[in-house]
């Protein structure tokens, strides 16, 4: 019985990790998918004001992960829309991806490596 429980937990963890990785996009793929998106979508920058001042993905809106009202603002978003999220390097956006998945958001894509990867790929910011 104990082995069956452990196996079930292991399989659930593998599936959870697999779905998160499937939602991670390289900087080039992130940009291309935004440019070709046909559904209603938002690009969310999860960084602080100081970080945002260094440049954002074009068209992004700030939703500061560290703000006191982050959770309430996140929960207020339309779960049927498509979201593209990023932070500086992927830590905050990875947590947000998990949280949005748990809240029932249908389509969420994370910029793998965050703004660091975007800039390293030579992509423009605003």
VMD Tcl script that builds the backbone (N, CA, C; Angstrom):
set m [mol new atoms 378]
animate dup $m
set s [atomselect $m all]
$s set {name element resname resid chain x y z} {
  {N N UNK 1 A 0.826 -1.188 0.000}
  {CA C UNK 1 A 0.000 0.000 0.000}
  {C C UNK 1 A 0.871 1.253 0.000}
  {N N UNK 2 A 1.902 1.229 0.829}
  {CA C UNK 2 A 2.802 2.375 0.918}
  {C C UNK 2 A 3.482 2.635 -0.429}
  {N N UNK 3 A 3.897 1.552 -1.103}
  {CA C UNK 3 A 4.528 1.689 -2.414}
  {C C UNK 3 A 3.562 2.275 -3.439}
  {N N UNK 4 A 2.302 1.900 -3.359}
  {CA C UNK 4 A 1.299 2.424 -4.296}
  {C C UNK 4 A 1.109 3.922 -4.090}
  {N N UNK 5 A 1.091 4.362 -2.858}
  {CA C UNK 5 A 0.950 5.795 -2.549}
  {C C UNK 5 A 2.171 6.557 -3.062}
  {N N UNK 6 A 3.354 6.018 -2.811}
  {CA C UNK 6 A 4.585 6.669 -3.282}
  {C C UNK 6 A 4.607 6.756 -4.807}
  {N N UNK 7 A 4.195 5.680 -5.467}
  {CA C UNK 7 A 4.165 5.668 -6.928}
  {C C UNK 7 A 3.166 6.694 -7.466}
  {N N UNK 8 A 2.011 6.786 -6.825}
  {CA C UNK 8 A 0.998 7.764 -7.235}
  {C C UNK 8 A 1.530 9.180 -7.088}
  {N N UNK 9 A 2.170 9.477 -5.970}
  {CA C UNK 9 A 2.742 10.802 -5.751}
  {C C UNK 9 A 3.844 11.105 -6.760}
  {N N UNK 10 A 4.658 10.122 -7.055}
  {CA C UNK 10 A 5.736 10.299 -8.027}
  {C C UNK 10 A 5.171 10.599 -9.414}
  {N N UNK 11 A 4.160 9.869 -9.829}
  {CA C UNK 11 A 3.526 10.096 -11.129}
  {C C UNK 11 A 2.868 11.472 -11.195}
  {N N UNK 12 A 2.187 11.868 -10.126}
  {CA C UNK 12 A 1.550 13.187 -10.083}
  {C C UNK 12 A 2.596 14.282 -10.193}
  {N N UNK 13 A 3.713 14.136 -9.503}
  {CA C UNK 13 A 4.793 15.124 -9.572}
  {C C UNK 13 A 5.371 15.211 -10.973}
  {N N UNK 14 A 5.559 14.079 -11.604}
  {CA C UNK 14 A 6.115 14.055 -12.965}
  {C C UNK 14 A 5.168 14.732 -13.949}
  {N N UNK 15 A 3.882 14.470 -13.810}
  {CA C UNK 15 A 2.896 15.100 -14.698}
  {C C UNK 15 A 2.854 16.593 -14.457}
  {N N UNK 16 A 2.889 17.031 -13.207}
  {CA C UNK 16 A 2.872 18.460 -12.881}
  {C C UNK 16 A 4.089 19.161 -13.456}
  {N N UNK 17 A 5.253 18.575 -13.297}
  {CA C UNK 17 A 6.476 19.174 -13.825}
  {C C UNK 17 A 6.446 19.195 -15.347}
  {N N UNK 18 A 5.925 18.139 -15.941}
  {CA C UNK 18 A 5.876 18.067 -17.393}
  {C C UNK 18 A 4.979 19.156 -17.960}
  {N N UNK 19 A 3.815 19.409 -17.335}
  {CA C UNK 19 A 2.915 20.429 -17.864}
  {C C UNK 19 A 3.511 21.814 -17.699}
  {N N UNK 20 A 4.262 22.045 -16.625}
  {CA C UNK 20 A 4.898 23.346 -16.449}
  {C C UNK 20 A 5.960 23.561 -17.520}
  {N N UNK 21 A 6.783 22.557 -17.781}
  {CA C UNK 21 A 7.826 22.691 -18.794}
  {C C UNK 21 A 7.200 22.928 -20.165}
  {N N UNK 22 A 6.072 22.281 -20.438}
  {CA C UNK 22 A 5.401 22.453 -21.724}
  {C C UNK 22 A 4.940 23.892 -21.912}
  {N N UNK 23 A 4.743 24.629 -20.826}
  {CA C UNK 23 A 4.294 26.014 -20.889}
  {C C UNK 23 A 5.442 27.011 -20.867}
  {N N UNK 24 A 6.672 26.528 -20.828}
  {CA C UNK 24 A 7.829 27.416 -20.864}
  {C C UNK 24 A 8.277 27.581 -22.309}
  {N N UNK 25 A 8.510 28.831 -22.684}
  {CA C UNK 25 A 8.929 29.126 -24.048}
  {C C UNK 25 A 10.257 29.866 -24.040}
  {N N UNK 26 A 11.105 29.564 -25.007}
  {CA C UNK 26 A 12.335 30.335 -25.175}
  {C C UNK 26 A 11.945 31.762 -25.538}
  {N N UNK 27 A 12.894 32.673 -25.443}
  {CA C UNK 27 A 12.609 34.076 -25.752}
  {C C UNK 27 A 12.077 34.226 -27.175}
  {N N UNK 28 A 12.692 33.557 -28.116}
  {CA C UNK 28 A 12.261 33.656 -29.511}
  {C C UNK 28 A 10.861 33.088 -29.707}
  {N N UNK 29 A 10.586 31.948 -29.083}
  {CA C UNK 29 A 9.265 31.322 -29.192}
  {C C UNK 29 A 8.202 32.165 -28.484}
  {N N UNK 30 A 8.554 32.745 -27.349}
  {CA C UNK 30 A 7.655 33.628 -26.588}
  {C C UNK 30 A 7.243 34.804 -27.471}
  {N N UNK 31 A 8.217 35.456 -28.085}
  {CA C UNK 31 A 7.963 36.605 -28.962}
  {C C UNK 31 A 7.100 36.198 -30.158}
  {N N UNK 32 A 7.460 35.106 -30.804}
  {CA C UNK 32 A 6.721 34.643 -31.976}
  {C C UNK 32 A 5.281 34.279 -31.632}
  {N N UNK 33 A 5.098 33.634 -30.511}
  {CA C UNK 33 A 3.744 33.214 -30.133}
  {C C UNK 33 A 2.872 34.433 -29.817}
  {N N UNK 34 A 3.444 35.447 -29.156}
  {CA C UNK 34 A 2.699 36.673 -28.877}
  {C C UNK 34 A 2.302 37.341 -30.198}
  {N N UNK 35 A 3.238 37.420 -31.114}
  {CA C UNK 35 A 2.978 38.074 -32.394}
  {C C UNK 35 A 1.913 37.356 -33.213}
  {N N UNK 36 A 1.766 36.060 -33.017}
  {CA C UNK 36 A 0.806 35.271 -33.780}
  {C C UNK 36 A -0.443 34.889 -32.995}
  {N N UNK 37 A -0.553 35.387 -31.759}
  {CA C UNK 37 A -1.694 35.040 -30.907}
  {C C UNK 37 A -2.983 35.582 -31.511}
  {N N UNK 38 A -3.976 34.718 -31.619}
  {CA C UNK 38 A -5.257 35.111 -32.199}
  {C C UNK 38 A -6.326 35.336 -31.136}
  {N N UNK 39 A -6.123 34.823 -29.939}
  {CA C UNK 39 A -7.083 34.966 -28.858}
  {C C UNK 39 A -6.766 36.196 -28.011}
  {N N UNK 40 A -7.698 36.554 -27.147}
  {CA C UNK 40 A -7.481 37.653 -26.221}
  {C C UNK 40 A -6.342 37.266 -25.274}
  {N N UNK 41 A -5.347 38.141 -25.141}
  {CA C UNK 41 A -4.188 37.803 -24.303}
  {C C UNK 41 A -3.616 39.037 -23.630}
  {N N UNK 42 A -2.802 38.769 -22.594}
  {CA C UNK 42 A -2.046 39.807 -21.901}
  {C C UNK 42 A -0.641 39.285 -21.656}
  {N N UNK 43 A 0.321 40.200 -21.717}
  {CA C UNK 43 A 1.694 39.899 -21.335}
  {C C UNK 43 A 1.892 40.552 -19.975}
  {N N UNK 44 A 2.253 39.758 -18.979}
  {CA C UNK 44 A 2.404 40.261 -17.621}
  {C C UNK 44 A 3.862 40.234 -17.182}
  {N N UNK 45 A 4.363 41.395 -16.802}
  {CA C UNK 45 A 5.713 41.546 -16.259}
  {C C UNK 45 A 5.582 41.507 -14.745}
  {N N UNK 46 A 6.163 40.514 -14.125}
  {CA C UNK 46 A 6.004 40.283 -12.689}
  {C C UNK 46 A 7.086 40.954 -11.851}
  {N N UNK 47 A 7.858 41.842 -12.454}
  {CA C UNK 47 A 8.990 42.465 -11.753}
  {C C UNK 47 A 8.577 43.736 -11.021}
  {N N UNK 48 A 9.498 44.215 -10.197}
  {CA C UNK 48 A 9.293 45.439 -9.420}
  {C C UNK 48 A 9.435 46.678 -10.299}
  {N N UNK 49 A 9.053 47.829 -9.754}
  {CA C UNK 49 A 9.184 49.099 -10.485}
  {C C UNK 49 A 10.624 49.338 -10.939}
  {N N UNK 50 A 11.568 49.067 -10.072}
  {CA C UNK 50 A 12.977 49.290 -10.407}
  {C C UNK 50 A 13.417 48.400 -11.562}
  {N N UNK 51 A 12.967 47.161 -11.553}
  {CA C UNK 51 A 13.316 46.228 -12.633}
  {C C UNK 51 A 12.638 46.628 -13.950}
  {N N UNK 52 A 11.382 47.029 -13.858}
  {CA C UNK 52 A 10.626 47.428 -15.047}
  {C C UNK 52 A 11.267 48.648 -15.705}
  {N N UNK 53 A 11.862 49.512 -14.899}
  {CA C UNK 53 A 12.500 50.725 -15.431}
  {C C UNK 53 A 13.658 50.399 -16.375}
  {N N UNK 54 A 14.171 49.174 -16.326}
  {CA C UNK 54 A 15.282 48.776 -17.208}
  {C C UNK 54 A 14.790 48.278 -18.565}
  {N N UNK 55 A 13.479 48.227 -18.763}
  {CA C UNK 55 A 12.901 47.791 -20.027}
  {C C UNK 55 A 11.941 46.635 -19.843}
  {N N UNK 56 A 10.900 46.622 -20.685}
  {CA C UNK 56 A 9.868 45.582 -20.638}
  {C C UNK 56 A 9.700 44.955 -22.017}
  {N N UNK 57 A 9.101 43.778 -22.047}
  {CA C UNK 57 A 8.683 43.176 -23.307}
  {C C UNK 57 A 7.633 44.124 -23.896}
  {N N UNK 58 A 7.740 44.467 -25.170}
  {CA C UNK 58 A 6.760 45.375 -25.771}
  {C C UNK 58 A 5.315 44.908 -25.553}
  {N N UNK 59 A 4.487 45.836 -25.077}
  {CA C UNK 59 A 3.081 45.546 -24.840}
  {C C UNK 59 A 2.762 44.945 -23.489}
  {N N UNK 60 A 3.767 44.725 -22.654}
  {CA C UNK 60 A 3.537 44.101 -21.350}
  {C C UNK 60 A 2.919 45.079 -20.361}
  {N N UNK 61 A 2.206 44.508 -19.390}
  {CA C UNK 61 A 1.658 45.245 -18.255}
  {C C UNK 61 A 2.350 44.733 -17.001}
  {N N UNK 62 A 2.605 45.625 -16.069}
  {CA C UNK 62 A 3.248 45.201 -14.825}
  {C C UNK 62 A 2.218 44.647 -13.843}
  {N N UNK 63 A 2.560 43.531 -13.233}
  {CA C UNK 63 A 1.819 42.953 -12.116}
  {C C UNK 63 A 2.876 42.488 -11.125}
  {N N UNK 64 A 3.307 43.398 -10.268}
  {CA C UNK 64 A 4.442 43.180 -9.362}
  {C C UNK 64 A 4.178 42.016 -8.405}
  {N N UNK 65 A 4.938 40.957 -8.579}
  {CA C UNK 65 A 4.835 39.752 -7.748}
  {C C UNK 65 A 5.036 40.062 -6.269}
  {N N UNK 66 A 5.840 41.076 -5.969}
  {CA C UNK 66 A 6.164 41.395 -4.577}
  {C C UNK 66 A 5.195 42.388 -3.941}
  {N N UNK 67 A 4.205 42.872 -4.686}
  {CA C UNK 67 A 3.262 43.841 -4.126}
  {C C UNK 67 A 2.272 43.151 -3.190}
  {N N UNK 68 A 1.743 43.922 -2.261}
  {CA C UNK 68 A 0.795 43.393 -1.279}
  {C C UNK 68 A -0.501 42.888 -1.912}
  {N N UNK 69 A -0.890 43.463 -3.037}
  {CA C UNK 69 A -2.152 43.090 -3.662}
  {C C UNK 69 A -1.988 42.154 -4.868}
  {N N UNK 70 A -0.829 41.539 -4.988}
  {CA C UNK 70 A -0.573 40.649 -6.128}
  {C C UNK 70 A -1.618 39.542 -6.229}
  {N N UNK 71 A -1.863 38.828 -5.134}
  {CA C UNK 71 A -2.798 37.699 -5.169}
  {C C UNK 71 A -4.194 38.135 -5.589}
  {N N UNK 72 A -4.682 39.233 -5.044}
  {CA C UNK 72 A -6.035 39.675 -5.392}
  {C C UNK 72 A -6.111 40.118 -6.849}
  {N N UNK 73 A -5.073 40.782 -7.347}
  {CA C UNK 73 A -5.066 41.192 -8.750}
  {C C UNK 73 A -4.972 39.976 -9.669}
  {N N UNK 74 A -4.190 38.990 -9.278}
  {CA C UNK 74 A -4.060 37.770 -10.081}
  {C C UNK 74 A -5.403 37.043 -10.156}
  {N N UNK 75 A -6.061 36.911 -9.020}
  {CA C UNK 75 A -7.353 36.214 -8.970}
  {C C UNK 75 A -8.444 36.948 -9.754}
  {N N UNK 76 A -8.290 38.256 -9.931}
  {CA C UNK 76 A -9.290 39.054 -10.644}
  {C C UNK 76 A -9.171 38.935 -12.167}
  {N N UNK 77 A -8.082 38.360 -12.650}
  {CA C UNK 77 A -7.891 38.218 -14.098}
  {C C UNK 77 A -8.867 37.192 -14.678}
  {N N UNK 78 A -9.238 37.392 -15.937}
  {CA C UNK 78 A -10.131 36.483 -16.644}
  {C C UNK 78 A -9.396 35.172 -16.929}
  {N N UNK 79 A -9.875 34.091 -16.383}
  {CA C UNK 79 A -9.215 32.790 -16.524}
  {C C UNK 79 A -9.325 32.207 -17.923}
  {N N UNK 80 A -10.182 32.769 -18.749}
  {CA C UNK 80 A -10.356 32.270 -20.114}
  {C C UNK 80 A -9.352 32.892 -21.085}
  {N N UNK 81 A -8.747 34.012 -20.726}
  {CA C UNK 81 A -7.762 34.672 -21.587}
  {C C UNK 81 A -6.450 33.897 -21.588}
  {N N UNK 82 A -5.600 34.225 -22.527}
  {CA C UNK 82 A -4.258 33.660 -22.602}
  {C C UNK 82 A -3.294 34.652 -21.957}
  {N N UNK 83 A -2.352 34.139 -21.174}
  {CA C UNK 83 A -1.384 34.990 -20.484}
  {C C UNK 83 A 0.034 34.545 -20.800}
  {N N UNK 84 A 0.884 35.535 -21.013}
  {CA C UNK 84 A 2.319 35.340 -21.198}
  {C C UNK 84 A 2.977 36.047 -20.030}
  {N N UNK 85 A 3.724 35.309 -19.223}
  {CA C UNK 85 A 4.277 35.886 -17.998}
  {C C UNK 85 A 5.804 35.772 -17.978}
  {N N UNK 86 A 6.422 36.733 -17.298}
  {CA C UNK 86 A 7.869 36.679 -17.122}
  {C C UNK 86 A 8.274 37.528 -15.926}
  {N N UNK 87 A 9.480 37.256 -15.440}
  {CA C UNK 87 A 10.089 38.061 -14.381}
  {C C UNK 87 A 11.534 38.314 -14.809}
  {N N UNK 88 A 12.433 38.418 -13.873}
  {CA C UNK 88 A 13.829 38.690 -14.226}
  {C C UNK 88 A 14.533 37.442 -14.756}
  {N N UNK 89 A 14.381 36.319 -14.023}
  {CA C UNK 89 A 15.122 35.117 -14.417}
  {C C UNK 89 A 14.298 33.837 -14.417}
  {N N UNK 90 A 13.057 33.895 -13.967}
  {CA C UNK 90 A 12.197 32.722 -14.012}
  {C C UNK 90 A 11.682 32.227 -12.668}
  {N N UNK 91 A 12.215 32.717 -11.572}
  {CA C UNK 91 A 11.770 32.258 -10.253}
  {C C UNK 91 A 10.341 32.666 -9.925}
  {N N UNK 92 A 10.061 33.946 -10.003}
  {CA C UNK 92 A 8.722 34.454 -9.689}
  {C C UNK 92 A 7.698 33.995 -10.727}
  {N N UNK 93 A 8.106 33.964 -11.991}
  {CA C UNK 93 A 7.153 33.541 -13.020}
  {C C UNK 93 A 6.843 32.050 -12.905}
  {N N UNK 94 A 7.817 31.254 -12.476}
  {CA C UNK 94 A 7.565 29.826 -12.258}
  {C C UNK 94 A 6.549 29.613 -11.147}
  {N N UNK 95 A 6.683 30.368 -10.067}
  {CA C UNK 95 A 5.713 30.278 -8.963}
  {C C UNK 95 A 4.343 30.755 -9.422}
  {N N UNK 96 A 4.328 31.813 -10.218}
  {CA C UNK 96 A 3.058 32.350 -10.711}
  {C C UNK 96 A 2.400 31.384 -11.678}
  {N N UNK 97 A 3.187 30.730 -12.523}
  {CA C UNK 97 A 2.647 29.720 -13.437}
  {C C UNK 97 A 1.952 28.623 -12.645}
  {N N UNK 98 A 2.583 28.143 -11.604}
  {CA C UNK 98 A 1.976 27.111 -10.760}
  {C C UNK 98 A 0.692 27.616 -10.115}
  {N N UNK 99 A 0.726 28.840 -9.596}
  {CA C UNK 99 A -0.437 29.414 -8.925}
  {C C UNK 99 A -1.599 29.590 -9.914}
  {N N UNK 100 A -1.297 30.087 -11.107}
  {CA C UNK 100 A -2.352 30.287 -12.106}
  {C C UNK 100 A -2.949 28.957 -12.544}
  {N N UNK 101 A -2.120 27.935 -12.662}
  {CA C UNK 101 A -2.604 26.604 -13.016}
  {C C UNK 101 A -3.556 26.093 -11.936}
  {N N UNK 102 A -3.170 26.258 -10.682}
  {CA C UNK 102 A -4.015 25.824 -9.563}
  {C C UNK 102 A -5.326 26.599 -9.511}
  {N N UNK 103 A -5.299 27.867 -9.919}
  {CA C UNK 103 A -6.503 28.699 -9.906}
  {C C UNK 103 A -7.426 28.429 -11.091}
  {N N UNK 104 A -6.972 27.617 -12.045}
  {CA C UNK 104 A -7.828 27.234 -13.153}
  {C C UNK 104 A -7.669 28.056 -14.423}
  {N N UNK 105 A -6.573 28.807 -14.541}
  {CA C UNK 105 A -6.313 29.531 -15.784}
  {C C UNK 105 A -6.077 28.506 -16.887}
  {N N UNK 106 A -6.621 28.776 -18.064}
  {CA C UNK 106 A -6.584 27.800 -19.161}
  {C C UNK 106 A -5.273 27.813 -19.936}
  {N N UNK 107 A -4.760 29.016 -20.274}
  {CA C UNK 107 A -3.550 29.107 -21.091}
  {C C UNK 107 A -2.595 30.125 -20.492}
  {N N UNK 108 A -1.480 29.618 -19.968}
  {CA C UNK 108 A -0.444 30.479 -19.397}
  {C C UNK 108 A 0.899 30.001 -19.931}
  {N N UNK 109 A 1.669 30.931 -20.469}
  {CA C UNK 109 A 2.994 30.619 -21.002}
  {C C UNK 109 A 4.029 31.467 -20.279}
  {N N UNK 110 A 5.124 30.833 -19.913}
  {CA C UNK 110 A 6.196 31.494 -19.166}
  {C C UNK 110 A 7.421 31.672 -20.053}
  {N N UNK 111 A 8.014 32.844 -19.966}
  {CA C UNK 111 A 9.264 33.120 -20.663}
  {C C UNK 111 A 10.394 32.442 -19.898}
  {N N UNK 112 A 10.933 31.382 -20.464}
  {CA C UNK 112 A 12.003 30.632 -19.810}
  {C C UNK 112 A 13.252 31.516 -19.692}
  {N N UNK 113 A 13.729 31.689 -18.474}
  {CA C UNK 113 A 14.901 32.524 -18.233}
  {C C UNK 113 A 14.570 33.994 -18.040}
  {N N UNK 114 A 13.304 34.345 -18.181}
  {CA C UNK 114 A 12.834 35.698 -17.902}
  {C C UNK 114 A 13.451 36.773 -18.780}
  {N N UNK 115 A 13.441 37.987 -18.257}
  {CA C UNK 115 A 13.968 39.139 -18.993}
  {C C UNK 115 A 15.458 38.962 -19.284}
  {N N UNK 116 A 16.160 38.247 -18.443}
  {CA C UNK 116 A 17.577 37.979 -18.727}
  {C C UNK 116 A 17.727 37.254 -20.066}
  {N N UNK 117 A 16.886 36.260 -20.312}
  {CA C UNK 117 A 16.941 35.501 -21.564}
  {C C UNK 117 A 16.481 36.368 -22.735}
  {N N UNK 118 A 15.476 37.195 -22.509}
  {CA C UNK 118 A 14.970 38.081 -23.568}
  {C C UNK 118 A 16.089 39.005 -24.047}
  {N N UNK 119 A 16.764 39.648 -23.099}
  {CA C UNK 119 A 17.845 40.583 -23.451}
  {C C UNK 119 A 19.041 39.846 -24.056}
  {N N UNK 120 A 19.356 38.664 -23.528}
  {CA C UNK 120 A 20.479 37.887 -24.060}
  {C C UNK 120 A 20.227 37.460 -25.503}
  {N N UNK 121 A 18.944 37.342 -25.880}
  {CA C UNK 121 A 18.606 36.981 -27.252}
  {C C UNK 121 A 18.617 38.186 -28.177}
  {N N UNK 122 A 18.874 39.370 -27.617}
  {CA C UNK 122 A 18.953 40.581 -28.429}
  {C C UNK 122 A 17.606 41.143 -28.837}
  {N N UNK 123 A 16.528 40.736 -28.148}
  {CA C UNK 123 A 15.197 41.211 -28.489}
  {C C UNK 123 A 14.971 42.604 -27.900}
  {N N UNK 124 A 14.139 43.385 -28.570}
  {CA C UNK 124 A 13.918 44.776 -28.159}
  {C C UNK 124 A 13.012 44.873 -26.935}
  {N N UNK 125 A 13.196 45.955 -26.208}
  {CA C UNK 125 A 12.365 46.257 -25.035}
  {C C UNK 125 A 11.778 47.655 -25.220}
  {N N UNK 126 A 10.797 47.947 -24.403}
  {CA C UNK 126 A 10.226 49.300 -24.410}
  {C C UNK 126 A 10.333 49.907 -23.038}
}
mol reanalyze $m
mol bondsrecalc $m
mol representation Tube
mol addrep $m
